Amino acid sequence: MGKGGEKGEESGECKAQIPLYTWEEIQKHNLRTDKWLVIERKVYNVTQWAHRHPGGHRVISHCAGEDATPQLVEDFRTLRKTAEDMNLFRASPLFFSLYLAHIIALEALAWLMVSYFGTGWITTLLLAFILATSQAQAGWLQHDFGHLSVFKKSSWNHLVHKFVIGHLKGASANWWNHRHFQHHAKPNIFKKDPDVNMLHVFVLGDTQPVEYGKKKLKYLPYNHQHEYFFLIFPPLLIPVYFQIQIISTMIKRRFWADLAWAFSYYMRYFITYIPFYGVLGSLSLLTFVRFLESHWFVWVTQMNHIPMEIDSEKHKDWLSSQLAATCNIEQSFFNDWFTGHLNFQIEHHLFPTMPRHNFWKVKPLVKSLCAKYGVQYEEKPLGKAFVDIVGSLKKSGDLWLDAYLHK
């Protein structure tokens, strides 16, 4: 459509053919019915195209009126080209086959245990932990297919994604895509990243607590949020909030295929366990499994983001914005397995379609690029990452209380 940014010297003919826009004018086009964005100094009207964006219209809408070009562009392109030349975007069929096999093996082990040992308390407790492990690992696996990082063809990734998240977990692929793609586009940005939309239950970062405090907003005693976090977030996210949101989303948006996949999960589960526990017992067991899985999911997914910068849009370049919102956890075989390789959160956010088993190979290149441009690359032990979640919540709560009482 034309060039954005600074005006330059052009020939009369070029001026007549290519209009020039100031940033002030471009930034006005950030409405639902009028979206412009800039890529490499060229202005594009994406108003009509936004609804056909693969990640959903909200992802592209978050960049409306902005420069969507990855900055540090030449070096970042060189890094990506190097990764491509190293075949780091090529998935290992053996890795993902074994990963799926170990999830199925856990499901089979759970059934064999209750078949052989019966429904005693010890067996049931062990059974719940095995099923929770299977569910957590299936969650990391669906994440791979959702990011199109396994098969070369997108259609195959989409199909297997529906199978894993639907049949193995009873959730919705479209629901996950809608949330997660926004998160990757604008991580830790209020009103753009749904993962930091805490519905007034928590205040996050350094600026939101002060804003709430100044406005005398007190939906909850935020100075104690690091304490009630243990009672609300880990135990309730999956079995309550996510379950309600998933079912309501599938029905309201008519995701009938996703609903069918989810129904197949519940049919399989209840056919398997009703003969042993009955209807009520099976439902109680499933709720307890979701409860355990929720703790696992919350601690792993929040350790990379909550302790990092959480704020309103600051229009940083791509690399800086991703690094400000993410951190890594030290590598080990256990950490890789336990977190589904989300301990390499930085590499995952920079290269979301890269198969996770290759993150460790691109890591040195990313660290080198960050060092060159003075961008902080943060990595910490797993235990410290968990402690930092609570510490970050306490810090934000203290900021709220100070602003509430004194400003």
C-alpha positions in Angstrom: 0.0 0.0 0.0 2.9 2.3 0.7 5.9 3.0 2.9 5.5 3.8 6.6 7.8 5.6 9.0 10.1 8.5 8.1 9.6 10.4 4.8 12.6 10.0 2.4 13.7 11.6 -0.8 11.8 10.1 -3.7 11.6 10.9 -7.4 8.5 12.7 -8.7 7.3 9.5 -10.4 7.8 7.4 -7.3 6.0 9.9 -5.2 3.0 9.8 -7.5 2.9 6.0 -7.3 3.7 5.2 -3.7 2.0 7.3 -1.0 3.9 8.1 2.2 2.4 8.0 5.6 3.5 9.4 9.0 3.5 7.1 12.0 0.9 9.4 13.6 -1.5 8.6 10.7 -0.7 4.9 10.7 -1.4 4.6 14.4 -4.9 5.9 13.9 -5.7 2.8 11.9 -6.0 0.4 14.9 -9.8 -0.1 15.0 -11.8 -3.2 14.6 -13.1 -2.0 11.2 -9.9 -0.3 10.1 -6.5 -2.1 10.6 -3.2 -1.1 9.1 0.2 -2.5 10.0 3.7 -1.9 8.8 6.1 -4.7 7.7 9.6 -3.6 6.5 8.5 0.0 6.0 5.5 -1.0 3.8 2.0 -0.2 5.0 -0.7 -2.9 4.6 -4.4 -2.6 5.0 -5.3 -5.9 6.7 -8.9 -5.0 7.6 -10.5 -7.6 5.4 -7.7 -10.2 5.6 -7.6 -10.3 9.4 -10.4 -12.8 9.6 -8.5 -15.2 7.4 -5.3 -15.0 9.5 -4.3 -18.6 10.5 -4.0 -17.6 14.2 -7.3 -15.8 14.3 -8.2 -12.1 13.8 -7.2 -11.1 17.3 -3.6 -12.0 16.7 -3.2 -9.7 13.8 -5.4 -7.1 15.4 -3.0 -6.8 18.3 -0.4 -5.4 15.8 -2.8 -2.9 14.2 -1.3 0.6 13.9 2.2 -0.8 14.7 5.4 -2.0 13.0 5.0 -5.7 12.9 8.5 -6.2 11.4 10.9 -8.3 13.6 13.6 -5.9 14.5 17.3 -6.8 14.5 15.9 -8.2 11.3 19.1 -9.1 9.5 20.8 -10.9 12.3 17.6 -12.6 13.3 17.0 -13.8 9.8 20.6 -15.0 9.6 20.1 -16.9 12.9 16.9 -18.5 11.5 18.6 -19.4 8.2 21.4 -21.0 10.2 18.8 -23.0 12.2 17.2 -24.1 8.9 20.5 -25.1 7.4 21.1 -27.2 10.5 17.8 -28.9 9.9 16.5 -27.8 13.3 13.0 -27.3 12.0 12.9 -31.0 10.9 11.1 -33.2 13.5 12.3 -36.6 14.6 9.5 -39.2 14.0 11.2 -41.5 16.5 11.0 -38.8 19.3 7.3 -38.1 18.8 6.4 -41.7 18.3 8.1 -42.7 21.5 6.5 -39.7 23.3 3.0 -40.8 22.2 3.8 -44.4 23.1 4.8 -43.5 26.6 1.5 -41.7 27.1 -0.5 -44.7 25.8 1.6 -47.0 28.0 0.7 -44.9 31.1 -3.0 -45.2 30.2 -2.6 -48.9 29.8 -0.7 -49.3 33.1 -3.4 -47.5 34.9 -6.1 -49.9 33.6 -3.9 -52.9 34.3 -3.3 -51.8 37.9 -7.0 -51.4 38.8 -7.8 -54.6 36.9 -5.3 -56.6 38.8 -5.1 -55.0 42.3 -8.7 -53.7 42.6 -10.0 -50.4 43.8 -8.3 -50.0 47.2 -7.2 -46.6 48.3 -3.5 -47.1 47.6 -4.2 -48.5 44.1 -6.6 -45.7 43.4 -4.1 -43.0 44.6 -1.4 -44.5 42.4 -3.8 -44.8 39.5 -4.7 -41.1 39.8 -1.1 -40.0 39.8 -0.4 -42.2 36.7 -3.4 -40.7 34.9 -2.4 -37.2 35.9 1.1 -37.9 34.5 -0.5 -39.1 31.2 -2.7 -36.1 31.0 0.1 -33.6 31.7 2.3 -35.3 29.1 -0.5 -35.4 26.6 -0.9 -31.6 27.2 2.7 -31.0 26.2 2.3 -33.2 23.2 -0.8 -31.4 21.9 1.2 -28.2 22.3 3.7 -29.6 19.7 1.0 -30.4 17.2 -0.8 -27.1 17.9 2.4 -25.2 16.9 2.7 -27.3 13.7 6.1 -28.5 14.7 5.8 -32.2 14.0 4.6 -32.8 10.4 5.7 -30.9 7.3 2.0 -30.6 6.2 -0.1 -28.3 8.4 -3.2 -30.4 7.7 -1.6 -33.4 9.4 -0.6 -31.3 12.4 -4.1 -30.0 12.7 -5.6 -33.5 12.5 -3.3 -35.1 15.1 -3.7 -32.0 17.3 -7.5 -32.6 17.4 -6.9 -36.3 18.3 -4.4 -35.6 21.1 -6.2 -32.6 22.7 -9.6 -34.0 22.0 -9.5 -37.8 22.3 -6.6 -38.0 24.8 -7.6 -35.0 26.9 -11.2 -34.1 26.3 -10.5 -30.5 25.3 -10.8 -28.3 22.2 -8.1 -27.6 19.6 -9.9 -24.4 18.4 -10.2 -23.1 22.0 -6.5 -23.7 22.6 -5.5 -22.0 19.3 -7.6 -19.0 20.1 -5.9 -18.5 23.5 -2.4 -19.6 22.8 -1.7 -17.8 19.5 -2.6 -14.5 21.2 -0.2 -15.3 24.0 2.7 -15.9 21.5 1.9 -12.7 19.6 1.9 -10.5 22.7 3.2 -12.4 25.7 2.6 -10.7 29.1 0.8 -7.7 27.5 -2.4 -6.7 29.3 -5.5 -6.8 27.1 -3.7 -8.7 24.4 -2.4 -11.9 26.2 -5.3 -13.9 27.6 -2.9 -15.7 29.9 -2.4 -12.5 32.0 -6.1 -11.8 32.2 -6.6 -12.8 35.8 -10.2 -11.5 36.1 -9.3 -9.2 39.1 -8.2 -12.3 41.1 -4.5 -11.3 41.0 -2.6 -8.1 40.2 0.6 -8.7 38.2 3.8 -6.9 37.3 4.8 -3.5 38.6 2.3 -1.1 37.0 -1.1 -2.9 37.3 -0.9 -3.1 41.2 -0.2 0.6 41.5 -3.0 1.4 39.1 -5.4 -0.7 41.1 -4.2 0.8 44.4 -4.5 4.4 43.2 -8.1 3.7 42.1 -8.8 2.0 45.4 -9.8 -1.2 43.7 -9.9 -4.1 46.1 -11.7 -7.1 44.6 -9.5 -9.3 46.8 -6.9 -8.6 49.5 -4.0 -8.5 46.9 -1.4 -8.1 49.6 -2.2 -11.8 50.4 -2.3 -13.0 46.8 0.9 -15.0 47.2 -0.9 -16.9 49.9 -4.3 -17.5 48.4 -2.6 -18.4 45.1 -2.1 -21.9 46.5 -5.8 -22.2 47.2 -7.1 -20.8 43.9 -4.8 -21.0 40.9 -3.1 -24.5 41.0 -6.1 -26.5 42.2 -8.9 -24.8 40.2 -7.5 -23.7 36.9 -8.1 -27.0 34.9 -10.9 -28.7 36.8 -13.1 -25.6 37.1 -12.1 -22.6 35.0 -10.7 -24.3 31.9 -13.4 -27.0 31.9 -16.2 -24.4 32.0 -14.5 -22.3 29.4 -13.8 -25.2 27.0 -17.3 -26.6 27.1 -19.0 -23.2 26.7 -16.6 -22.2 23.9 -17.3 -25.3 21.9 -21.0 -24.9 22.2 -21.2 -21.1 21.7 -18.9 -21.1 18.7 -20.3 -24.3 17.3 -17.0 -26.2 17.3 -18.9 -29.5 16.7 -15.9 -31.4 15.5 -14.0 -30.5 18.7 -17.0 -31.4 20.7 -17.1 -34.8 19.1 -13.4 -35.5 19.8 -13.9 -34.4 23.4 -17.0 -36.7 23.7 -14.9 -39.6 22.5 -12.5 -39.0 25.4 -15.2 -39.1 28.0 -16.9 -42.1 26.5 -13.5 -44.0 26.5 -12.8 -42.9 30.1 -16.2 -43.8 31.6 -16.4 -47.1 29.7 -13.0 -48.0 31.1 -13.6 -47.0 34.8 -17.3 -47.3 35.5 -17.1 -51.1 35.8 -14.6 -50.6 38.7 -15.8 -47.4 40.4 -19.3 -46.8 39.2 -20.5 -43.5 37.7 -20.0 -41.3 40.8 -16.7 -42.9 41.7 -15.4 -42.5 38.1 -16.4 -38.9 38.1 -14.7 -38.3 41.4 -11.5 -40.0 40.2 -11.5 -37.8 37.0 -11.9 -34.7 39.1 -9.0 -35.7 41.3 -6.9 -36.4 38.2 -7.7 -32.9 36.8 -6.9 -31.5 40.2 -3.4 -33.1 40.2 -2.8 -32.2 36.6 -3.8 -28.6 37.2 -1.0 -28.2 39.8 1.5 -29.6 37.4 0.3 -27.4 34.6 0.2 -24.1 36.6 3.6 -24.3 38.1 5.3 -25.2 34.8 3.5 -22.7 32.6 3.7 -19.8 35.1 7.4 -20.2 36.1 8.5 -18.7 32.7 6.2 -15.7 32.7 4.8 -14.4 36.0 8.2 -13.5 37.4 9.0 -11.6 34.1 7.9 -8.2 32.8 4.1 -7.9 32.7 2.8 -4.6 31.5 0.8 -2.7 28.9 2.0 -2.5 25.3 5.4 -0.8 25.0 5.9 -1.5 21.2 9.3 -3.2 21.7 11.0 -5.0 18.9 10.2 -8.7 18.5 13.3 -10.1 20.1 13.2 -7.8 23.1 9.5 -8.2 23.8 9.8 -12.0 23.8 12.9 -12.0 26.0 11.3 -9.6 28.5 8.3 -11.9 28.9 10.1 -15.2 29.1 12.9 -17.0 30.9 14.5 -20.5 30.7 14.9 -23.2 33.2 18.1 -25.2 33.4 18.3 -28.2 31.2 18.3 -31.8 32.5 16.6 -35.0 31.3 14.0 -34.6 34.1 13.4 -30.9 33.5 12.9 -31.6 29.7 10.4 -34.3 30.4 8.6 -32.7 33.3 8.1 -29.4 31.5 7.5 -30.7 28.0 10.7 -28.8 27.0 9.0 -25.5 28.1 12.2 -25.0 30.1 13.4 -23.7 26.8 10.7 -21.1 26.8 12.9 -18.4 25.1 13.8 -20.6 22.1 10.2 -21.7 21.9 8.9 -18.2 21.7 11.4 -17.1 19.1 10.9 -20.3 17.0 7.4 -21.6 17.9 7.4 -24.1 14.9 10.7 -25.7 15.8 10.4 -29.2 17.2 11.2 -29.1 20.9 13.9 -31.7 20.8 16.1 -29.2 18.9 15.8 -26.2 21.3 19.0 -27.1 23.0 20.9 -26.9 19.7 19.7 -23.4 18.8 20.1 -22.1 22.4 23.8 -21.1 22.0 23.0 -19.1 18.9 20.1 -17.3 20.6 22.3 -16.4 23.6 25.0 -15.1 21.3 22.5 -12.8 19.5 21.1 -11.5 22.8 24.6 -10.8 24.1 25.4 -8.9 20.9 22.4 -6.5 21.4 22.5 -6.4 25.2 19.2 -8.2 25.5 18.9 -10.1 28.9 18.8 -13.9 28.6 17.6 -15.2 31.9 18.0 -18.9 33.0 17.4 -20.3 36.5 17.1 -23.6 38.3 13.6 -25.3 38.5 13.2 -24.8 42.2 14.1 -21.1 42.0 11.6 -20.7 39.2 8.8 -22.0 41.4 9.8 -19.8 44.3 10.0 -16.8 42.0 6.3 -17.2 41.1 5.3 -16.7 44.8 7.9 -13.9 45.2 6.6 -12.1 42.2 3.0 -12.2 43.4 4.1 -11.0 46.9 6.0 -8.1 45.3 3.0 -7.1 43.2 0.7 -7.4 46.2 2.9 -5.1 48.3 3.0 -2.5 45.5 -0.8 -2.6 45.5 -1.1 -2.2 49.2 1.4 0.7 49.3 -0.5 2.5 46.5 -3.9 1.7 48.1 -2.9 3.2 51.5 -0.7 6.1 50.5 -1.5 7.3 47.0 
